[in-house]
C-alpha cells in the first residue's frame, strides 16, 4: 500500500496505545504528532521459528507487515521482529498454557470472563490460523501472503469485526483476544524477547526502557522529554 494516508491509518493502533491516559510516564513525540527521526540501521533480528509451521509463518509475516508497514517511523513488522516475538511466546510457557487451568468443564461464560477454551494458547493459535487462512482463501482465492496489501488489510479488518465464521471457533475472538495482544506486546516488549528490534518502537514513542521504572525519574520527567529517550536501555544492557 503506497498511499501515505493508508499507511497512517494502519499505524493508528500506535497512537491509540500511546494515547491511553498516563499509560507512559514520559512525553511521546508520536502522541504529540511530531515527526520521528529516520530509523537507524537495526541489529540483526533472530531467525528461524520454534512454533510456526511454514504456512503459519507465511500467514503471520504477511499479517504483521500489513499491520506494521515500513515507513519513516519503523521497518516493517517482520524486520522489526514482531513475527519472531509471537513465535517465541507461543513456543514457550505461555503458549503451552503453563499454570493455566485445563481440566474443565468448559461452559459458555460471560463475555467479560474471556474465552473459555480447552486449548492452550499455542493450540488456539494453530486452530485459529488454519481457520483464518481458510477464510482468506474462500474470499480471495489465495492465501494472505499472495493477495494485495489492500486486500490483506481489508481481510484483517473484516476478521476483527467478526465477518468470518468457523464452526469450530470464533476467528474474531482469535484475532482480537490472542493475535492482536501478542502483536502489541511484540512492538513494545524488551528486545530480548525477539521483537522491538533495535528498540525502534521505544525510540518512536520516547520511552527510555528500564529507566522508566525508576521512581525518581517518573516523578521528575512525567509529561516531559526524558534525556535518555534517544538511547533506551534494555534488560540486556544491564547484564
LINHU-V667231 format. One record per backbone hydrogen bond with DSSP energy under -1.0 kcal/mol. NH is the residue of the N-H (numbers start at 1). CO is the residue of the C=O. E is the energy in kcal/mol with one decimal. If there is no record, write none. Layout:
nh->NH co->CO e->E
nh->NH co->CO e->E
//
This chain:
nh->7 co->3 e->-2.0
nh->8 co->4 e->-2.3
nh->9 co->5 e->-1.9
nh->10 co->6 e->-1.8
nh->12 co->9 e->-1.5
nh->14 co->11 e->-1.4
nh->16 co->12 e->-2.1
nh->17 co->13 e->-2.1
nh->18 co->14 e->-2.7
nh->19 co->15 e->-2.2
nh->20 co->17 e->-1.1
nh->23 co->20 e->-2.4
nh->27 co->224 e->-1.2
nh->32 co->28 e->-1.6
nh->33 co->30 e->-1.2
nh->34 co->29 e->-2.3
nh->57 co->53 e->-2.7
nh->58 co->54 e->-2.0
nh->59 co->55 e->-2.1
nh->60 co->56 e->-2.8
nh->61 co->57 e->-2.7
nh->62 co->58 e->-2.0
nh->63 co->59 e->-2.4
nh->64 co->60 e->-2.9
nh->65 co->61 e->-1.5
nh->66 co->62 e->-1.7
nh->67 co->63 e->-2.5
nh->68 co->64 e->-1.9
nh->71 co->74 e->-2.5
nh->77 co->68 e->-1.5
nh->80 co->76 e->-2.0
nh->81 co->78 e->-1.7
nh->82 co->77 e->-2.4
nh->85 co->81 e->-2.4
nh->86 co->82 e->-2.1
nh->87 co->83 e->-2.3
nh->88 co->84 e->-2.7
nh->89 co->85 e->-2.4
nh->90 co->86 e->-2.2
nh->91 co->87 e->-1.8
nh->92 co->88 e->-1.0
nh->95 co->89 e->-1.8
nh->96 co->92 e->-2.1
nh->97 co->94 e->-1.3
nh->98 co->93 e->-2.5
nh->100 co->97 e->-2.2
nh->107 co->105 e->-1.1
nh->113 co->110 e->-2.0
nh->114 co->111 e->-1.6
nh->122 co->95 e->-2.7
nh->124 co->120 e->-2.9
nh->125 co->121 e->-2.6
nh->126 co->122 e->-2.3
nh->127 co->123 e->-2.4
nh->128 co->124 e->-2.7
nh->129 co->125 e->-2.9
nh->130 co->126 e->-1.9
nh->131 co->127 e->-2.0
nh->132 co->128 e->-3.0
nh->133 co->129 e->-2.5
nh->134 co->130 e->-2.0
nh->135 co->131 e->-2.1
nh->136 co->132 e->-2.1
nh->137 co->133 e->-2.3
nh->138 co->134 e->-2.4
nh->139 co->135 e->-1.7
nh->140 co->136 e->-3.1
nh->141 co->137 e->-2.0
nh->146 co->143 e->-2.0
nh->152 co->148 e->-2.6
nh->153 co->149 e->-2.6
nh->154 co->150 e->-2.2
nh->155 co->151 e->-2.6
nh->156 co->152 e->-2.2
nh->157 co->153 e->-2.0
nh->158 co->154 e->-2.6
nh->159 co->155 e->-2.5
nh->160 co->156 e->-2.3
nh->161 co->157 e->-1.3
nh->162 co->159 e->-1.3
nh->163 co->158 e->-2.5
nh->174 co->170 e->-2.2
nh->175 co->171 e->-2.3
nh->176 co->172 e->-2.8
nh->177 co->173 e->-2.9
nh->178 co->174 e->-1.3
nh->179 co->174 e->-2.1
nh->180 co->175 e->-3.1
nh->182 co->178 e->-1.6
nh->183 co->179 e->-2.3
nh->184 co->180 e->-2.5
nh->185 co->181 e->-2.5
nh->186 co->182 e->-2.4
nh->187 co->183 e->-1.6
nh->188 co->184 e->-1.7
nh->189 co->185 e->-2.2
nh->193 co->190 e->-2.2
nh->194 co->191 e->-2.1
nh->197 co->80 e->-2.3
nh->199 co->196 e->-2.5
nh->200 co->197 e->-1.3
nh->203 co->199 e->-2.4
nh->204 co->200 e->-1.6
nh->205 co->201 e->-1.6
nh->207 co->202 e->-2.8
nh->210 co->233 e->-2.4
nh->212 co->209 e->-2.2
nh->213 co->210 e->-2.6
nh->214 co->211 e->-1.5
nh->218 co->214 e->-2.2
nh->219 co->215 e->-2.1
nh->220 co->216 e->-2.6
nh->221 co->217 e->-2.7
nh->224 co->221 e->-2.8
nh->229 co->226 e->-2.1
nh->231 co->228 e->-1.5
nh->233 co->208 e->-2.5
nh->238 co->235 e->-1.6
nh->239 co->236 e->-1.2
//
